[in-house]
Amino acid sequence: MRSLESLSLPHPNAPQSCLWGTGSEAGRNPVPKISKLPLGRSKIKSLAVRMSLVTSSGGTGKKNPHGIGKNDGVIIVDHGSRRKESNLMLNEFAAMFKDKTGYPIVEPAHMELAEPSIKDAFGICVQQGAKRVVVSPFFLFPGRHWHQDIPSLTAEAAKEHPGVPYLITAPLGLHELLVDVVNDRINYCLSHLAGDVKECDVCVDTNKCKFTSH
């Protein structure tokens, strides 16, 4: 049976590995460890359910008393691109996320290749009154960037703001809502090919939304 790398979420009574970090902990990885999980349907379903966390707005529709507060800043960080258009899409997503959730402080950041950097976004959050900063990686799965690069860059950013703890969340991972997103993309493209809808904003004028054979 194949295996995949995914989050090993601890039992509620187990020692917590997802901790608030501070600038004095540069070099320490504050994010959960990774373990091998069998790629079986029951395992994937179980993990997906556990990854479907309750949010303070949207999501399951329930209020999370431990969710983002008025003194919390959220940084949504992607890899970063040399293409300006790709970087601008993160700005649009961050604005959409802020509008949808109602969180008061939400900033985009790029891990590399473009600005604003994680350091820039961290500082902007603090300037807006953030007493804690939550870094949410806009990545699918936990690779090297999640294990090493983002924690290192965030720790360096936090050094300039003593006393402001930060938390790096899990990446998107095996979340059940991603099934709906992927399915929506597939069906929209097929509907476009059938002439029912226009090209989406991503594909427009690219001539990519078509079947190709060789």
MIDRENDO-723902 format. One record per residue: residue in one letter; z, x, y of N, C-alpha, C, CB in turn. Coordinates in pm, whole numbers, padded with zeros to 5 digits, always signed. Glycine has a CB too. Layout:
residues N
aZXYZXYZXYZXY
...
This chain:
residues 214
m+00000+00084-00119+00000+00000+00000+00000+00088+00124+00122-00095+00000
r-00083+00051+00224-00088+00129+00347+00042+00111+00425-00209+00088+00433
s+00064+00197+00522+00181+00183+00607+00139+00201+00751+00291+00286+00569
l+00222+00154+00844+00194+00172+00984+00321+00213+01054+00136+00044+01047
e+00303+00274+01173+00418+00311+01253+00451+00194+01343+00392+00440+01335
s+00576+00150+01339+00616+00041+01425+00762+00053+01458+00587-00095+01360
l+00808-00032+01548+00946-00025+01592+01042-00060+01480+00969-00117+01709
s+01147+00018+01469+01255-00015+01378+01367-00074+01461+01304+00111+01298
l+01374-00207+01467+01473-00272+01550+01605-00280+01474+01426-00412+01592
p+01715-00232+01533+01841-00223+01461+01909-00358+01445+01933-00130+01532
h+01998-00364+01350+02084-00480+01332+02172-00491+01456+02170-00469+01202
p+02207-00615+01499+02288-00631+01620+02417-00550+01620+02322-00774+01639
n+02475-00523+01502+02600-00448+01495+02579-00298+01480+02683-00499+01381
a+02453-00257+01471+02424-00115+01454+02430-00045+01589+02286-00093+01388
p+02447+00089+01591+02447+00162+01717+02316+00138+01792+02467+00313+01693
q+02326+00115+01923+02208+00083+02002+02129+00209+02035+02248+00011+02130
s+01998+00204+02013+01913+00318+02045+01833+00295+02172+01820+00348+01930
c+01830+00169+02221+01758+00137+02344+01859+00136+02458+01685-00002+02333
l+01875+00251+02523+01983+00270+02619+01933+00288+02760+02066+00389+02579
w+02020+00255+02856+01990+00286+02995+02003+00437+03013+02084+00209+03092
g+01901+00498+03073+01905+00641+03100+01928+00665+03248+01775+00709+03055
t+01963+00787+03284+01980+00825+03424+01907+00955+03448+02130+00839+03461
g+01894+00990+03575+01823+01112+03610+01886+01237+03555+01813+01124+03757
s+02013+01231+03519+02081+01348+03465+02047+01372+03320+02231+01334+03480
e+01968+01279+03260+01935+01290+03119+01791+01330+03097+01964+01159+03048
a+01732+01403+03191+01594+01447+03177+01577+01525+03048+01551+01532+03298
g+01472+01491+02975+01447+01557+02848+01500+01479+02730+01507+01694+02848
r+01593+01385+02757+01645+01302+02649+01559+01179+02633+01792+01263+02675
n+01523+01147+02512+01438+01031+02487+01525+00908+02470+01349+01053+02363
p+01521+00811+02567+01609+00695+02559+01550+00578+02484+01645+00651+02695
v+01439+00598+02413+01373+00486+02349+01397+00486+02200+01224+00489+02378
p+01374+00372+02133+01403+00362+01990+01321+00458+01906+01378+00222+01943
k+01377+00494+01792+01306+00579+01698+01200+00498+01625+01404+00642+01599
i+01109+00570+01560+01000+00507+01487+01021+00528+01338+00864+00563+01532
s+00991+00428+01261+01001+00443+01116+00878+00384+01051+01129+00375+01062
k+00853+00420+00927+00740+00369+00853+00776+00233+00792+00697+00468+00743
l+00688+00137+00811+00709+00006+00751+00587-00029+00666+00732-00102+00860
p+00608-00086+00548+00496-00125+00464+00410-00228+00536+00544-00181+00330
l+00279-00217+00521+00188-00309+00587+00165-00432+00499+00054-00240+00619
g+00271-00508+00476+00262-00631+00400+00274-00750+00493+00369-00636+00292
r+00218-00865+00452+00218-00982+00540+00359-01024+00579+00145-01097+00474
s+00451-01026+00482+00587-01070+00512+00655-00975+00609+00669-01081+00384
k+00629-00843+00594+00689-00746+00683+00635-00761+00824+00664-00603+00631
i+00502-00779+00836+00441-00794+00967+00491-00920+01035+00287-00797+00955
k+00499-01031+00960+00546-01156+01018+00690-01143+01065+00535-01270+00916
s+00774-01078+00983+00914-01060+01020+00926-00977+01147+00991-00994+00907
l+00849-00868+01155+00855-00782+01272+00805-00855+01395+00774-00655+01249
a+00697-00932+01380+00640-01004+01494+00740-01103+01550+00512-01076+01453
v+00814-01171+01462+00915-01266+01507+01025-01194+01583+00974-01344+01389
r+01068-01079+01532+01174-01003+01596+01129-00944+01728+01223-00892+01504
m+00998-00918+01741+00945-00864+01866+00924-00973+01970+00815-00792+01840
s+00925-01101+01929+00903-01211+02023+01033-01242+02095+00849-01337+01949
l+01070-01157+02189+01196-01170+02258+01191-01282+02361+01234-01039+02325
v+01306-01343+02386+01316-01447+02487+01314-01383+02625+01444-01531+02468
t+01231-01435+02716+01224-01383+02851+01295-01477+02946+01079-01362+02895
s+01326-01428+03065+01401-01510+03160+01316-01620+03221+01458-01423+03270
s+01185-01608+03210+01096-01717+03251+00971-01707+03167+01063-01711+03405
g+00906-01820+03142+00790-01817+03055+00834-01793+02913+00690-01710+03100
g+00747-01729+02832+00782-01697+02693+00819-01822+02617+00897-01598+02689
t+00941-01824+02561+00985-01937+02483+01034-02051+02571+01094-01896+02389
g+01042-02028+02701+01087-02132+02792+01238-02139+02806+01036-02264+02745
k+01312-02049+02739+01457-02048+02747+01503-01943+02848+01518-02022+02609
k+01615-01971+02910+01672-01878+03007+01747-01767+02936+01764-01951+03106
n+01716-01643+02970+01785-01529+02911+01891-01479+03009+01685-01416+02874
p+02019-01496+02978+02124-01453+03071+02128-01303+03093+02259-01499+03022
h+02061-01227+03006+02060-01082+03018+01926-01031+03072+02089-01018+02882
g+01845-01121+03126+01712-01084+03172+01713-01015+03307+01626-01205+03180
i+01594-01001+03365+01577-00933+03494+01648-01010+03604+01428-00918+03527
g+01724-00936+03687+01795-00996+03799+01735-00952+03931+01941-00959+03793
k+01795-00999+04040+01739-00972+04173+01748-00825+04212+01810-01057+04276
n+01836-00750+04147+01851-00608+04178+01784-00518+04075+01997-00572+04189
d+01696-00576+03994+01624-00499+03893+01478-00480+03936+01631-00569+03756
g+01428-00360+03917+01287-00334+03941+01214-00318+03810+01270-00208+04028
v+01090-00365+03805+01008-00353+03684+00885-00269+03717+00966-00494+03631
i+00861-00167+03636+00741-00085+03648+00654-00109+03527+00777+00067+03663
i+00532-00154+03549+00437-00171+03440+00344-00050+03443+00356-00307+03453
v+00352+00032+03340+00279+00159+03341+00172+00161+03232+00376+00275+03321
d+00050+00199+03273-00057+00219+03176-00092+00367+03172-00182+00132+03211
h-00197+00400+03099-00235+00541+03086-00289+00598+03216-00337+00557+02976
g-00373+00520+03282-00442+00570+03400-00584+00609+03363-00367+00689+03462
s-00676+00593+03457-00817+00618+03429-00883+00687+03547-00889+00487+03396
r-00994+00754+03521-01073+00811+03629-01161+00705+03694-01161+00927+03577
r-01170+00588+03629-01247+00477+03685-01158+00393+03776-01308+00390+03571
k-01194+00386+03901-01115+00311+03999-01100+00165+03958-01178+00321+04137
e-01209+00108+03903-01206-00033+03866-01099-00061+03760-01343-00075+03814
s-01084+00031+03666-00984+00013+03560-00843+00017+03618-00999+00121+03452
n-00819+00109+03710-00687+00119+03771-00653-00003+03855-00678+00244+03857
l-00754-00059+03922-00730-00177+04004-00693-00298+03918-00854-00209+04087
m-00739-00299+03794-00704-00410+03705-00554-00413+03677-00782-00400+03574
l-00491-00295+03672-00345-00293+03651-00275-00353+03772-00296-00149+03626
n-00327-00325+03893-00269-00386+04013-00274-00538+04004-00343-00337+04139
e-00389-00588+03957-00405-00733+03944-00309-00789+03841-00550-00768+03907
f-00292-00716+03730-00201-00765+03626-00057-00765+03677-00213-00680+03499
a-00017-00659+03747+00119-00652+03799+00146-00768+03896+00144-00517+03870
a+00048-00799+03981+00063-00911+04074+00072-01043+03998-00054-00915+04174
m-00010-01058+03894-00007-01179+03813+00126-01192+03739-00123-01179+03713
f+00175-01079+03688+00303-01077+03617+00417-01117+03711+00330-00937+03557
k+00416-01063+03831+00521-01095+03930+00518-01242+03967+00504-01009+04055
d+00398-01295+03988+00384-01436+04025+00428-01528+03912+00240-01467+04062
k+00394-01491+03789+00425-01575+03673+00574-01573+03640+00345-01527+03551
t+00637-01456+03650+00778-01444+03612+00874-01475+03726+00804-01305+03561
g+00827-01453+03849+00916-01470+03962+01008-01352+03985+00998-01593+03943
y+00986-01241+03914+01069-01123+03934+01043-01067+04074+01038-01014+03825
p+01149-01029+04146+01132-00989+04286+01068-00852+04307+01263-00990+04353
i+01088-00760+04213+01038-00623+04230+00954-00584+04108+01155-00522+04251
v+00824-00580+04125+00733-00541+04018+00630-00445+04075+00663-00667+03954
e+00618-00328+04015+00525-00226+04064+00439-00171+03950+00602-00112+04131
p+00310-00147+03978+00223-00082+03878+00238+00069+03886+00076-00123+03899
a+00209+00137+03776+00211+00284+03775+00116+00333+03667+00355+00338+03750
h+00064+00453+03689-00024+00516+03591+00044+00643+03539-00163+00549+03652
m+00039+00662+03409+00103+00779+03350+00037+00908+03398+00098+00771+03198
e-00095+00905+03413-00168+01022+03460-00303+00980+03517-00186+01125+03346
l-00373+01073+03577-00510+01058+03625-00526+00974+03752-00592+00998+03518
a-00425+00899+03790-00439+00812+03907-00302+00785+03969-00508+00680+03870
e-00305+00734+04089-00183+00694+04159-00183+00542+04177-00171+00766+04296
p-00063+00482+04188+00069+00543+04197+00118+00596+04062+00169+00443+04252
s+00194+00702+04067+00253+00760+03947+00383+00687+03914+00279+00912+03966
i+00442+00721+03800+00571+00664+03765+00675+00702+03870+00616+00712+03624
k+00667+00825+03918+00759+00872+04022+00744+00790+04149+00736+01020+04052
d+00619+00763+04188+00593+00682+04308+00651+00542+04292+00442+00673+04336
a+00621+00479+04178+00664+00341+04154+00816+00332+04147+00602+00288+04025
f+00880+00431+04087+01026+00432+04077+01087+00433+04218+01076+00557+03995
g+01033+00519+04303+01084+00528+04440+01063+00400+04518+01017+00641+04511
i+00947+00335+04499+00918+00210+04568+01015+00101+04523+00773+00166+04543
c+01047+00098+04395+01143+00000+04344+01279+00019+04411+01157+00012+04190
v+01323+00143+04419+01453+00172+04481+01451+00134+04629+01490+00321+04464
q+01340+00163+04697+01328+00127+04839+01340-00023+04860+01195+00178+04894
q+01296-00100+04761+01303-00245+04771+01439-00301+04729+01194-00308+04687
g+01531-00213+04693+01666-00256+04660+01702-00257+04513+01686-00389+04712
a+01618-00199+04428+01647-00198+04285+01767-00110+04254+01524-00150+04205
k+01861-00164+04178+01978-00089+04132+01959-00041+03988+02104-00174+04143
r+01862-00102+03919+01821-00060+03786+01669-00070+03780+01890-00148+03673
v+01608+00012+03695+01462+00010+03682+01425-00005+03535+01399+00139+03743
v+01341-00102+03507+01290-00125+03372+01144-00083+03368+01308-00275+03328
v+01112+00012+03282+00976+00061+03268+00914-00004+03145+00972+00217+03256
s+00807-00080+03167+00741-00151+03057+00605-00089+03030+00726-00302+03091
p+00590-00015+02921+00461+00049+02890+00354-00053+02853+00479+00150+02775
f+00244-00051+02926+00131-00140+02899+00041-00074+02796+00051-00173+03031
f+00100-00050+02678+00034+00015+02566+00049-00074+02443+00092+00158+02540
l-00045-00065+02351-00036-00147+02232+00070-00098+02135-00169-00152+02162
f+00064+00030+02097+00152+00080+01992+00227+00205+02036+00072+00108+01866
p+00338+00237+01969+00423+00350+02009+00370+00485+01961+00562+00330+01957
g+00287+00548+02042+00237+00681+02010+00309+00788+02090+00088+00689+02035
r+00243+00901+02107+00305+01015+02175+00343+00983+02319+00211+01135+02172
h+00261+00906+02388+00291+00874+02528+00423+00798+02539+00177+00792+02590
w+00447+00707+02445+00571+00628+02447+00690+00713+02404+00559+00505+02357
h+00666+00800+02304+00774+00885+02253+00815+00994+02351+00732+00947+02122
q+00717+01056+02415+00745+01179+02491+00710+01169+02639+00670+01293+02430
d+00585+01136+02668+00536+01150+02806+00603+01055+02904+00387+01128+02808
i+00607+00927+02871+00667+00830+02963+00817+00855+02981+00643+00687+02912
p+00893+00881+02873+01035+00913+02893+01056+01037+02980+01103+00934+02759
s+00974+01140+02959+00988+01262+03037+00957+01238+03185+00896+01371+02981
l+00848+01168+03213+00809+01141+03351+00910+01049+03421+00670+01078+03355
t+00964+00954+03347+01063+00862+03406+01193+00935+03436+01089+00744+03312
a+01234+01023+03345+01355+01101+03368+01341+01189+03492+01388+01187+03245
e+01224+01248+03509+01200+01331+03627+01205+01246+03754+01064+01403+03616
a+01147+01127+03748+01148+01037+03864+01290+00996+03900+01062+00913+03837
a+01372+00971+03798+01509+00923+03820+01598+01031+03881+01569+00875+03690
k+01561+01157+03867+01642+01265+03925+01659+01250+04075+01578+01400+03894
e+01559+01191+04140+01563+01176+04285+01644+01054+04329+01423+01166+04341
h+01693+00978+04230+01768+00857+04262+01894+00850+04174+01680+00729+04241
p+01990+00939+04200+02113+00942+04119+02184+00807+04120+02208+01051+04171
g+02233+00769+04004+02306+00643+03994+02221+00522+03968+02383+00622+04117
v+02088+00540+03964+01998+00428+03933+01953+00444+03788+01875+00423+04031
p+02009+00367+03696+01970+00380+03555+01833+00318+03529+02074+00313+03464
y+01768+00365+03424+01638+00312+03387+01634+00282+03238+01526+00411+03425
l+01545+00194+03202+01527+00154+03063+01378+00152+03033+01591+00014+03035
i+01339+00212+02921+01199+00208+02878+01189+00111+02761+01147+00351+02838
t+01112+00006+02779+01103-00097+02676+01003-00058+02568+01064-00231+02738
a+00998-00139+02465+00897-00121+02360+00759-00152+02417+00928-00212+02238
p+00654-00094+02358+00518-00133+02398+00487-00274+02347+00413-00031+02343
l+00366-00319+02368+00331-00457+02331+00348-00482+02182+00187-00487+02371
g+00303-00389+02099+00330-00395+01956+00277-00518+01885+00475-00388+01934
l+00345-00555+01776+00302-00667+01692+00363-00798+01742+00342-00643+01546
h+00328-00834+01864+00378-00958+01922+00282-01071+01887+00395-00946+02076
e+00336-01184+01842+00251-01293+01797+00157-01345+01905+00337-01406+01746
l+00199-01339+02032+00113-01388+02139-00014-01305+02154+00190-01390+02270
l-00011-01180+02107-00132-01097+02114-00242-01152+02023-00100-00953+02075
v-00202-01223+01918-00302-01289+01832-00382-01388+01914-00233-01360+01712
d-00313-01465+01999-00382-01562+02083-00473-01494+02184-00280-01650+02156
v-00428-01382+02240-00509-01310+02338-00638-01259+02276-00429-01193+02398
v-00626-01193+02160-00745-01139+02092-00839-01252+02052-00704-01057+01968
n-00783-01360+01999-00865-01473+01957-00936-01536+02076-00780-01577+01885
d-00868-01543+02190-00929-01598+02311-01047-01513+02356-00825-01609+02423
r-01031-01381+02351-01139-01291+02390-01261-01311+02299-01092-01143+02384
i-01237-01319+02169-01346-01336+02073-01420-01466+02099-01293-01334+01929
n-01345-01575+02113-01408-01706+02129-01480-01720+02263-01305-01815+02116
y-01427-01655+02366-01494-01663+02496-01630-01593+02490-01407-01600+02606
c-01632-01474+02428-01760-01402+02417-01862-01481+02336-01738-01264+02353
l-01818-01542+02228-01909-01621+02146-01958-01744+02223-01840-01664+02015
s-01870-01803+02304-01910-01918+02385-02011-01876+02491-01787-01982+02451
h-01995-01754+02544-02091-01704+02642-02228-01685+02578-02043-01572+02703
l-02230-01628+02458-02358-01608+02389-02426-01741+02358-02335-01530+02260
a-02346-01845+02340-02402-01978+02313-02446-02048+02440-02300-02064+02239
g-02418-01986+02556-02459-02044+02683-02363-02145+02741-02590-02107+02667
d-02243-02154+02685-02146-02254+02731-02065-02208+02852-02052-02291+02619
v-02045-02077+02866-01964-02025+02977-02031-01902+03035-01820-01992+02930
k-01990-01866+03157-02041-01746+03220-01974-01623+03159-02018-01751+03372
e-02029-01505+03191-01964-01382+03148-01826-01372+03212-02050-01259+03184
c-01732-01313+03141-01599-01293+03199-01607-01182+03305-01494-01257+03089
d-01501-01168+03383-01499-01069+03491-01514-00926+03440-01371-01082+03571
v-01470-00902+03316-01479-00767+03260-01622-00733+03220-01386-00753+03139
c-01690-00828+03158-01823-00801+03103-01938-00824+03200-01844-00886+02983
v-01913-00890+03312-02021-00928+03402-02102-00806+03446-01965-01001+03524
d-02234-00819+03436-02330-00716+03477-02325-00588+03392-02306-00680+03621
t-02255-00591+03279-02249-00472+03193-02348-00480+03077-02108-00453+03139
n-02398-00599+03049-02490-00621+02937-02426-00584+02803-02618-00540+02957
k-02294-00595+02796-02222-00560+02673-02194-00680+02584-02093-00491+02707
c-02191-00798+02642-02154-00916+02565-02276-00970+02490-02093-01026+02657
k-02312-00901+02382-02427-00942+02302-02416-00878+02164-02560-00901+02370
f-02479-00941+02067-02486-00883+01933-02589-00770+01933-02521-00990+01826
t-02555-00660+01868-02643-00544+01860-02659-00504+01715-02589-00426+01945
s-02778-00467+01677-02802-00419+01540-02888-00294+01546-02870-00528+01452
h-02887-00217+01438-02964-00092+01433-03049-00090+01306-02870+00032+01437
